[in-house]
Amino acid sequence: MKQKTFKTLDEQIEILKSKGLVITDIEKTKSILLRENYFFISGYRHLFMNSRKDQVFIPGTTFEELYAMFIFDRRVRNIFFKNLLIIENNIKSLISYQLSKKYGYKEKEYLDSKNFSKDPIKIRQVHDVLNKVKRQIRNNVKQHSATMHYVTNYGYIPLWILVKVLSFGIVSELYNILDESDKIEIASIYGVDIESLEIYLSILSNYRNLCAHEDILYDHRTQKVIPNTRFHSKLNIEMTDGEYNYGKNDLFAVVIILKQLLTENEFRDFISEVGYEIDILEGKTNILPINNFLNNIGFPDNWRDIVNID
């Protein structure tokens, strides 16, 4: 079995140069590699290579261009992250409001299994998710001032406080096991159907974790695929074998989801910020047209037009 051994900064630079990357300022490159990590930066190299098999950079590709892509991914990741946090907070608020209003504000009331899905196929899932929630109560009650305050002074934790210590992933699972009437009530706030919202929350939870851990974002693809929407057709996104090429399980799928879940002003700000970073990237890369980068991300060429689609 092959082993990866430690490489000095000089050795890292030689590896990049041996693959055809142009490095003009050795000391600056060393400084960047030391601060940012060779592994993370090299994760963007495939964009600048003719093929993954040959592992050779397109002639003329510079380290500055490779680093520009790294910085672009970081900045876009931060833009997505703050908007995903908005959705996370919104869905937590909606779920806590709906369940508290309908079933009560004490754990024994809103976490009663009788309040959740009656689908025989979901009996085990209901049990597992509710156990996860109760485990979070046991593990976090003393870690957060708000939960500790309610337990100490009132002897219970209302759901609108509890959701603060629940992960987006658990909240997504919680929505999946809700009684159908509660799902409809929440999904109607966004104007989407319950099946789509289930998929949306799962995908957003996945991307939220990527963003939180600073994983590479641009080429990530999810296992779940969002349903076709009016945005796919109105943008005239190209199709292959009856399937849309973009906006199904890629970063543009997240854009389509955010279009439906953010407010109009929030979404306009989001698109403006992402567009600004793309414009900066275009000014720093010469080897490949900006559309090549966009398509790798999953963005169609006319991606900005989504902001004006009703």
C-alpha positions in Angstrom: 0.0 0.0 0.0 1.3 3.4 -1.0 2.0 5.9 1.8 1.9 9.7 1.7 5.0 11.1 3.4 5.7 14.5 4.8 6.9 17.1 2.2 8.7 20.3 3.0 7.6 23.6 1.5 10.4 23.3 -1.1 9.3 19.8 -2.0 5.7 20.9 -2.3 6.7 23.7 -4.7 8.7 21.2 -6.8 5.8 18.9 -7.1 3.6 21.7 -8.3 6.2 22.9 -10.8 6.8 19.3 -12.0 3.1 19.3 -13.0 3.5 22.4 -15.0 2.3 25.1 -12.6 4.1 28.4 -13.1 5.5 29.8 -9.8 7.3 33.1 -10.1 7.5 34.2 -6.4 8.9 31.3 -4.4 8.9 33.0 -1.0 5.3 34.3 -1.3 4.2 30.8 -2.5 5.9 29.2 0.5 4.2 31.6 2.9 0.8 30.9 1.4 1.3 27.1 1.5 2.4 27.3 5.1 -0.6 29.3 6.2 -3.3 27.6 4.0 -2.1 24.0 3.7 -0.8 22.5 0.4 -3.5 19.8 0.5 -6.4 22.3 0.6 -5.0 24.5 -2.1 -4.1 21.6 -4.4 -7.8 20.5 -4.1 -8.6 23.0 -6.8 -5.9 21.8 -9.3 -8.3 19.7 -11.4 -10.0 22.8 -12.7 -6.7 23.9 -14.3 -5.8 20.5 -15.7 -6.6 19.0 -19.1 -7.6 15.7 -17.5 -7.6 14.1 -14.1 -5.7 11.2 -15.6 -2.7 13.2 -16.9 -2.5 15.4 -13.7 -0.7 18.2 -15.7 -1.6 21.8 -15.5 -2.8 23.6 -18.7 0.3 25.4 -20.0 0.6 28.9 -18.5 -1.4 28.2 -15.4 0.0 30.2 -12.5 0.0 29.6 -8.7 -1.8 32.9 -8.4 -4.7 31.5 -10.4 -4.9 28.4 -8.3 -4.8 30.4 -5.1 -7.5 32.7 -6.5 -9.8 29.8 -6.9 -9.1 28.7 -3.3 -9.9 32.2 -2.1 -13.0 32.3 -4.2 -14.3 29.1 -2.8 -13.7 30.3 0.7 -15.5 33.6 0.2 -18.4 32.0 -1.6 -18.6 29.3 1.1 -18.9 32.1 3.8 -21.7 33.8 1.8 -23.6 30.5 1.5 -23.0 29.7 5.1 -24.5 32.9 6.5 -27.6 32.4 4.3 -27.9 28.8 5.3 -27.9 29.9 9.0 -30.8 32.2 8.2 -32.8 29.2 6.8 -31.7 27.1 9.8 -33.0 29.7 12.2 -36.3 30.1 10.2 -37.1 26.4 10.1 -36.3 26.0 13.8 -38.7 28.9 14.6 -41.5 27.5 12.4 -41.3 24.0 13.8 -41.1 25.2 17.4 -44.1 27.5 16.8 -46.2 24.9 15.1 -45.6 22.1 17.6 -45.8 24.4 20.7 -49.1 25.9 19.5 -50.6 22.6 18.7 -49.2 20.2 21.4 -47.9 22.3 24.2 -44.6 23.8 25.4 -43.2 21.1 27.7 -41.0 18.3 26.5 -43.5 15.6 27.6 -46.1 17.3 25.4 -44.4 18.3 22.2 -42.1 15.2 22.1 -45.0 12.8 22.6 -44.7 10.2 19.8 -48.4 10.3 19.2 -48.0 13.8 17.7 -45.8 12.6 14.9 -46.2 10.6 11.7 -48.6 7.6 11.8 -47.0 6.1 8.7 -46.1 2.4 9.7 -42.9 2.7 7.6 -41.8 5.6 9.8 -42.4 4.1 13.2 -38.8 3.3 13.8 -37.6 6.6 12.4 -40.0 8.5 14.7 -38.6 6.6 17.7 -34.9 7.2 16.6 -35.3 10.9 15.9 -37.1 11.6 19.2 -34.4 9.7 21.0 -31.8 11.9 19.3 -33.7 15.0 20.5 -33.9 13.7 24.0 -30.2 12.8 24.0 -29.4 16.4 23.0 -31.5 17.6 26.0 -29.5 15.4 28.4 -26.1 16.3 26.9 -26.7 20.1 26.4 -29.0 21.2 29.1 -26.1 22.4 31.3 -24.0 23.7 28.4 -26.2 26.6 27.4 -27.4 29.4 29.7 -30.9 29.5 28.1 -31.7 25.8 28.6 -30.1 25.8 32.1 -32.3 28.8 33.0 -35.5 27.1 32.1 -34.7 23.8 33.7 -33.5 25.5 36.9 -36.4 28.0 37.2 -39.3 26.2 35.5 -38.4 22.5 35.3 -38.8 22.2 31.6 -37.4 23.4 28.3 -39.8 24.9 25.8 -39.2 23.9 22.2 -38.4 27.5 21.1 -35.4 27.3 23.4 -34.5 23.7 22.7 -34.1 24.2 19.0 -31.1 26.4 19.7 -29.1 23.4 20.7 -30.4 21.1 18.0 -28.3 20.7 14.9 -29.7 21.5 11.5 -29.4 17.8 10.6 -31.6 16.8 13.6 -34.1 19.5 12.8 -34.3 18.3 9.2 -35.0 14.8 10.5 -37.6 16.2 12.9 -39.5 17.8 10.0 -39.5 14.4 8.2 -41.3 12.7 11.0 -43.9 15.4 11.6 -47.6 14.6 11.2 -48.6 15.5 7.6 -50.8 18.3 8.7 -47.9 20.0 10.5 -45.6 19.5 7.5 -48.2 21.2 5.3 -48.6 24.1 7.7 -44.9 24.7 7.7 -44.2 24.1 3.9 -47.1 26.4 3.0 -45.1 29.3 4.6 -42.6 28.9 1.8 -45.0 28.0 -0.9 -43.5 24.6 -1.5 -44.8 21.1 -1.2 -43.9 18.9 1.8 -41.9 16.4 -0.3 -39.7 19.1 -1.8 -39.1 20.8 1.6 -38.0 17.4 3.0 -35.4 17.2 0.2 -34.4 20.8 0.5 -33.7 20.6 4.3 -31.6 17.5 3.9 -29.5 19.1 1.2 -29.1 22.4 3.0 -28.0 20.5 6.2 -25.4 18.7 4.1 -24.0 22.0 2.7 -24.3 23.7 6.0 -21.9 21.1 7.5 -19.5 21.5 4.5 -19.4 25.2 5.1 -18.9 24.9 8.8 -15.9 22.7 8.4 -14.4 24.7 5.5 -14.6 21.8 3.1 -14.2 22.3 -0.7 -17.6 23.5 -1.9 -17.4 24.2 -5.7 -17.5 20.6 -6.9 -19.6 19.0 -4.2 -22.5 16.9 -5.3 -25.2 15.5 -3.0 -26.8 12.1 -3.2 -30.3 13.6 -3.0 -31.6 15.4 -6.1 -34.1 18.3 -6.0 -37.2 18.0 -8.1 -37.4 19.9 -11.4 -38.7 23.5 -10.8 -39.9 26.4 -12.9 -36.5 27.9 -12.4 -34.9 25.1 -14.4 -37.2 25.6 -17.3 -37.3 29.4 -17.3 -33.5 29.5 -17.3 -33.5 27.1 -20.2 -30.9 24.9 -18.5 -29.5 22.4 -20.9 -30.6 18.8 -20.6 -28.9 15.4 -21.2 -31.0 12.3 -21.6 -34.0 14.1 -20.2 -32.2 15.4 -17.1 -31.1 19.0 -16.4 -27.3 19.4 -16.4 -27.3 22.0 -13.6 -29.2 22.8 -10.5 -30.2 19.3 -9.4 -27.6 18.1 -6.8 -24.9 20.8 -7.1 -24.2 24.2 -5.7 -26.8 25.8 -8.1 -29.4 23.5 -6.6 -28.7 25.2 -3.3 -29.2 28.6 -5.1 -32.6 27.3 -6.4 -33.6 26.2 -2.8 -32.5 29.6 -1.3 -34.6 31.4 -4.0 -37.6 29.7 -2.5 -36.8 29.9 1.2 -35.2 33.3 1.6 -37.1 36.5 1.5 -36.8 38.5 -1.8 -34.4 41.0 -0.3 -32.3 38.4 1.3 -32.0 36.5 -1.9 -31.1 39.6 -3.9 -28.3 40.4 -1.5 -27.1 36.8 -1.7 -27.0 36.9 -5.5 -25.2 40.2 -5.5 -22.6 39.0 -3.1 -21.9 35.8 -5.0 -21.8 37.7 -8.3 -19.3 40.1 -6.9 -16.9 37.2 -6.0 -17.4 35.7 -9.4 -16.5 39.0 -11.0 -13.3 39.2 -8.9 -12.4 35.6 -9.9 -12.8 36.4 -13.5 -10.3 39.2 -13.3 -7.7 37.0 -11.7 -7.9 34.0 -14.0 -6.7 34.0 -17.6 -6.3 30.3 -18.5 -9.9 29.3 -18.5 -13.1 31.3 -19.4 -15.2 32.1 -16.4 -18.0 29.9 -17.8 -15.8 26.9 -17.3 -15.6 27.7 -13.6 -19.3 28.3 -13.4 -20.2 25.0 -15.0 -17.9 23.1 -12.6 -19.8 24.7 -9.8 -23.1 23.7 -11.5 -24.0 27.2 -12.5 -25.6 27.8 -16.0 -24.2 30.7 -17.9 -27.3 32.9 -17.2 -27.4 32.0 -13.5 -27.9 35.6 -12.4 -31.3 35.7 -14.2 -32.9 33.6 -11.4 -33.2 36.7 -9.2 -35.9 38.1 -11.6 -37.9 34.9 -11.9 -41.2 35.0 -10.0 
